[in-house]
Amino acid sequence: MTRRFEVEIVRPDGLTDADIAAWRGMLDANPALASPYFRPEFAQIAGRVSPRAAIARFSRDGAVVGYFPHQRRGGAVQALGAPMNDYHGVVSRPGEGPSLEEAARLLGGSRLNVGAWVGEGEAGFERQTMQVALPTGGYDAWYDEQRQTWGKYFKDKERARRSLESELGPVRVERGLRDPALLDQLIALKREQYQRTARHDVFACGWTAELLHELMRDRRKGFGASMAAMWAGGKLVAIEYSLHADDRYHFWFPAYVPELARCSPGILLSMDTMRLASAEGYRVFDFGFGGEGYKKYFCNAEETVREAVVLRPGVGSALSDAAVGLLGQRGQALRTSVRRRWAAIEACEVTPINRFKGAVAAAQAAAGKFAPTPARG
């Protein structure tokens, strides 16, 4: 039986006190929405910064049953704050809100593009995100367990710490930092990394950097953003920007001094951040999607999300199917890479000319990455 929903689109600053109370009640009733990205605070702050931000308020039989913070780029609908938003979906009580496909239809864009959808849905494919869930004994118990399982790896990191101290001097770590100048240093390091790795510079558009600054400036009980940093002998060697709410700590933007990669300063900083934050009551540390090798040594839990592009039926779908067919000749890896690169570009860039420039650069980078290796004579 088809469920009948109604949708009303409101500005993020148009949420009423009743909306916020209902939103919080839905979060309390739905453990799957524990990530800080689902908090109304994130939607309100991102709504002040992201162009064309909005909230979909879904109702059934006159009662509000869910909210979906989003943004529009041309005809495309995306999660609010994309590509910076690492978890998204309809905020609702379990089973009461629209599914991914129903939300796409109600929102009415040419397509709904999501990278980490939490909730009902069948479109696209599943992906896993990785977490550290601390045992009863806290950080020390977690470290003992992981070191017992992955002894060689963690002994190597202990040697890396000693090497860092021997080369530069005593190591010092601080967390809970909100210095805007330090955040600018982190953003500069990330932009250099994007250039080195031929990835789209998500900070070139301006509003994405402002989002990090706004989240860090806005201090509310039980929700916030801050940085941790590591110094060795007085030299800044690693920084990490994180989002946190209640007992969840989401590692978001890490950066380290590239010439010290052999000493693993970024990994050491994550470990020290967990140790310090666990003393303040944080129990789940989210590392996002897999890919970086170190995560398998750290993480003992995972969550399933969906990555999907839900197209409006019609010409757009036919054209997309034709394009996918052509890309399929180059393989699934190329197709997925191009789609993810384009999703980031489309979310960041709000003008057609900048989206076009980004698309050309992404196509060139993807073609180079997946170009066949010349045969040796």
C-alpha positions in Angstrom: 0.0 0.0 0.0 1.4 3.4 -1.0 1.9 5.8 1.8 0.6 9.3 1.3 2.9 12.1 2.5 2.6 15.8 2.2 5.7 18.1 2.1 6.2 21.7 3.0 9.6 23.4 2.2 10.7 25.9 4.9 13.8 27.9 5.4 16.2 26.6 8.1 15.5 29.8 10.2 11.8 29.2 9.8 11.8 26.1 12.1 9.6 26.8 15.1 10.2 25.8 18.7 7.6 23.0 18.1 9.6 21.8 15.1 12.8 21.6 17.2 11.1 19.8 20.0 9.5 17.3 17.5 12.9 16.9 15.8 14.6 16.1 19.1 11.9 13.6 20.0 12.4 11.8 16.7 16.2 11.6 17.4 15.6 10.2 20.9 13.3 7.6 19.4 15.6 6.5 16.6 19.1 5.2 17.6 20.1 5.0 13.9 20.2 8.8 13.9 22.9 9.2 16.6 25.4 11.1 14.4 25.9 14.8 15.1 25.0 15.5 11.4 21.3 14.7 12.3 21.1 17.3 15.1 18.9 20.3 14.4 21.9 22.5 15.4 23.8 21.3 12.4 20.9 22.0 10.1 20.4 25.5 11.5 24.1 26.4 11.3 24.6 24.9 7.8 21.4 26.6 6.8 22.9 30.0 7.5 25.9 29.3 5.3 25.0 26.9 2.4 23.4 28.5 -0.7 19.8 27.5 -1.4 19.4 25.7 1.9 16.0 24.4 3.0 14.2 22.0 5.3 11.5 19.6 4.0 8.8 19.0 6.6 6.9 15.8 5.9 3.4 15.2 7.2 0.8 12.4 7.1 -2.8 12.9 8.1 -2.0 16.4 9.3 0.8 15.3 11.7 4.5 16.0 11.1 6.4 12.8 10.7 9.8 13.8 9.5 12.4 16.5 8.4 15.0 16.4 5.7 17.6 19.3 5.6 18.7 19.8 2.0 20.2 22.2 -0.6 19.5 22.6 -4.3 22.1 23.0 -7.0 20.2 23.6 -10.3 17.6 20.8 -10.4 19.6 18.5 -8.1 18.7 18.0 -4.5 21.4 17.1 -2.0 21.8 16.7 1.8 22.3 20.1 3.5 26.0 20.8 3.7 27.1 18.4 1.0 29.8 17.4 0.3 30.7 18.1 3.9 27.7 16.1 5.3 28.9 12.5 6.2 25.5 11.1 7.3 22.0 12.2 6.1 18.5 11.0 5.8 15.0 11.8 6.9 14.8 12.6 10.6 11.8 10.6 11.8 10.7 7.9 14.2 11.5 4.4 12.9 9.2 3.5 10.0 7.2 6.7 10.0 9.0 9.0 7.5 9.3 8.6 3.8 11.9 6.3 2.2 14.7 7.5 0.0 12.6 7.0 -3.1 9.6 8.6 -1.6 11.6 11.6 -0.4 13.1 12.0 -3.9 9.6 12.1 -5.4 8.2 14.6 -2.9 11.2 16.9 -3.2 10.6 17.2 -6.9 14.1 17.8 -8.2 15.6 16.3 -11.3 17.4 13.9 -9.0 18.3 13.3 -5.3 22.0 12.6 -4.8 23.0 11.1 -1.5 26.3 9.6 -0.4 25.6 8.2 3.1 21.8 7.8 3.5 20.6 6.4 6.8 17.0 5.0 6.7 14.7 3.1 4.4 15.7 2.9 0.7 16.5 0.5 -2.1 18.2 2.6 -4.7 21.9 2.7 -5.2 24.1 0.4 -3.1 25.2 -0.1 0.5 28.5 1.1 2.0 29.9 0.7 5.4 31.3 3.4 7.7 33.7 2.5 10.5 33.7 3.3 14.2 35.5 2.7 17.4 33.0 1.7 20.2 34.9 1.9 23.4 34.4 -1.1 25.8 33.5 -0.7 29.4 37.1 -0.1 30.4 37.4 2.9 28.1 40.3 3.9 25.9 42.9 1.9 27.8 40.8 -1.3 27.4 40.3 -0.6 23.7 44.0 0.0 23.2 44.9 -3.2 25.0 42.5 -5.2 22.9 43.7 -3.7 19.6 47.4 -4.1 20.5 46.8 -7.7 21.4 45.1 -8.3 18.0 47.4 -6.1 15.9 50.6 -6.1 17.9 53.0 -5.4 15.0 51.0 -2.4 13.9 50.7 -0.7 17.3 54.3 -1.4 18.2 55.2 0.4 14.9 53.1 3.4 16.0 54.9 3.4 19.4 58.2 3.5 17.6 56.9 6.3 15.4 56.1 8.4 18.4 59.6 7.8 19.8 61.0 8.8 16.5 59.0 12.0 16.3 60.2 12.9 19.8 63.8 12.1 19.0 63.8 14.1 15.8 61.8 17.2 16.9 61.4 17.1 20.7 58.6 16.4 23.2 55.1 15.7 21.9 52.2 17.7 23.1 48.5 17.3 22.2 45.6 19.5 23.0 41.9 19.1 22.1 38.8 21.3 22.3 40.7 24.0 20.3 38.6 26.7 18.6 41.3 29.1 17.3 40.1 30.4 13.8 43.8 30.9 12.8 44.5 27.3 13.5 41.5 26.3 11.4 42.8 28.4 8.6 46.1 26.4 8.8 44.2 23.2 8.7 42.3 24.3 5.6 45.5 25.4 3.9 47.0 21.9 4.5 43.9 20.2 3.1 44.0 22.4 0.0 47.6 21.5 -0.6 46.6 17.8 -0.2 43.8 18.2 -2.7 46.2 19.7 -5.2 48.8 17.0 -4.7 46.2 14.2 -5.1 44.3 15.8 -8.0 41.1 16.0 -6.1 38.5 18.8 -6.2 39.3 21.5 -3.8 36.2 21.6 -1.7 37.3 24.8 0.0 37.9 26.9 -3.1 34.2 27.9 -3.2 34.3 29.7 0.1 31.1 28.7 1.8 32.5 25.3 2.9 35.3 26.9 4.9 32.8 29.3 6.4 30.7 26.3 7.5 33.6 24.9 9.6 34.2 28.3 11.1 30.5 28.8 11.9 30.2 25.4 13.5 33.3 26.1 15.6 32.0 29.5 16.7 28.5 28.3 17.7 28.8 26.8 21.1 25.8 24.8 22.4 25.4 22.3 25.2 25.8 18.8 23.9 26.8 19.8 20.4 29.8 21.4 18.8 32.9 21.4 16.6 36.5 21.7 17.7 40.0 20.8 16.7 42.8 18.7 18.2 46.4 19.4 17.4 49.8 17.8 18.0 53.1 19.7 18.4 56.6 18.1 18.5 59.3 20.2 19.9 57.1 23.3 19.4 56.4 22.5 15.7 52.8 21.9 14.7 52.8 18.5 13.0 49.1 17.5 12.8 45.6 19.0 13.2 42.1 17.3 13.1 38.7 19.0 13.0 35.8 17.0 14.5 32.1 17.3 15.1 30.6 16.0 18.3 27.3 15.5 20.1 26.4 13.7 23.3 28.8 10.7 23.4 29.6 10.6 19.6 32.8 12.0 18.2 33.1 12.3 14.5 36.6 12.7 13.0 36.1 15.0 10.0 39.1 16.8 8.5 42.6 15.5 9.4 45.8 17.0 8.1 49.5 16.6 8.9 52.8 17.9 7.7 53.6 15.7 4.7 57.3 15.5 5.2 56.7 13.8 8.6 54.5 11.1 7.2 57.0 8.4 8.2 56.2 9.3 11.8 52.4 8.9 11.4 51.6 12.2 13.2 47.9 12.1 12.0 47.4 8.6 13.3 49.1 9.4 16.6 46.9 12.5 16.9 43.7 10.5 16.4 44.8 8.0 19.2 45.6 10.8 21.6 42.3 12.6 20.8 40.4 9.4 21.6 42.3 9.1 24.9 41.6 12.7 25.9 38.0 12.8 24.6 37.1 9.5 26.3 37.9 11.1 29.6 35.2 13.6 28.9 32.5 11.0 28.2 32.8 10.3 24.5 32.3 6.6 23.7 31.9 6.2 20.0 34.5 7.6 17.6 33.4 7.7 14.0 36.1 7.5 11.2 33.7 7.6 8.2 34.2 5.4 5.2 37.0 2.9 5.0 39.8 3.3 2.5 42.7 4.4 4.7 44.6 1.3 5.8 44.9 2.3 9.5 41.2 2.1 10.0 41.0 -1.7 10.0 43.4 -1.7 13.0 41.4 0.9 14.9 37.7 0.1 14.3 35.6 -2.5 15.9 32.1 -1.4 14.7 30.4 -0.4 11.5 27.2 1.1 10.2 25.5 0.6 6.8 24.4 3.5 4.7 23.3 3.9 1.0 24.9 5.8 -1.8 22.5 6.6 -4.5 21.3 9.0 -7.3 17.5 8.8 -7.5 16.4 10.2 -10.9 13.1 11.7 -11.8 11.4 9.4 -14.3 11.6 10.6 -17.9 14.2 12.1 -20.2 16.7 12.6 -17.5 16.7 9.0 -16.6 17.1 7.9 -20.2 20.1 10.2 -20.7 21.6 9.0 -17.5 21.2 5.4 -18.5 23.0 6.1 -21.8 25.8 7.9 -20.1 26.2 5.0 -17.5 26.3 2.5 -20.4 29.2 4.4 -22.0 31.1 4.6 -18.8 30.5 0.9 -18.1 32.9 0.1 -20.9 35.7 1.6 -18.7 34.6 -0.4 -15.7 32.7 0.1 -12.5 35.6 1.8 -10.7 35.8 4.6 -13.2 32.1 5.1 -13.2 32.0 5.3 -9.3 35.0 7.6 -9.2 33.5 10.0 -11.8 30.1 10.1 -10.0 31.6 10.9 -6.6 33.9 13.6 -8.0 31.0 15.2 -9.8 28.8 15.0 -6.7 31.4 16.9 -4.7 31.8 19.5 -7.5 28.1 20.0 -7.9 27.6 20.5 -4.2 30.5 23.0 -3.7 30.1 25.1 -6.8 27.0 27.2 -7.1 27.5 28.7 -10.6 27.3 26.8 -13.9 30.7 28.0 -15.1 32.5 26.8 -11.9 30.7 23.5 -12.1 31.8 23.1 -15.7 35.4 23.9 -14.9 35.3 21.4 -12.0 33.8 18.7 -14.2 36.5 19.1 -16.8 39.3 18.9 -14.2 37.6 15.8 -12.6 37.2 14.0 -15.9 40.9 14.6 -16.7 42.0 13.4 -13.2 39.7 10.3 -13.4 41.0 9.5 -17.0 44.6 9.7 -15.8 43.9 7.6 -12.7 42.3 4.8 -14.7 44.3 5.0 -17.9 45.8 1.7 -18.9 49.5 1.2 -18.1 51.6 1.2 -21.4 53.0 -2.2 -22.2 56.8 -2.5 -21.9 58.6 -3.7 -25.0 
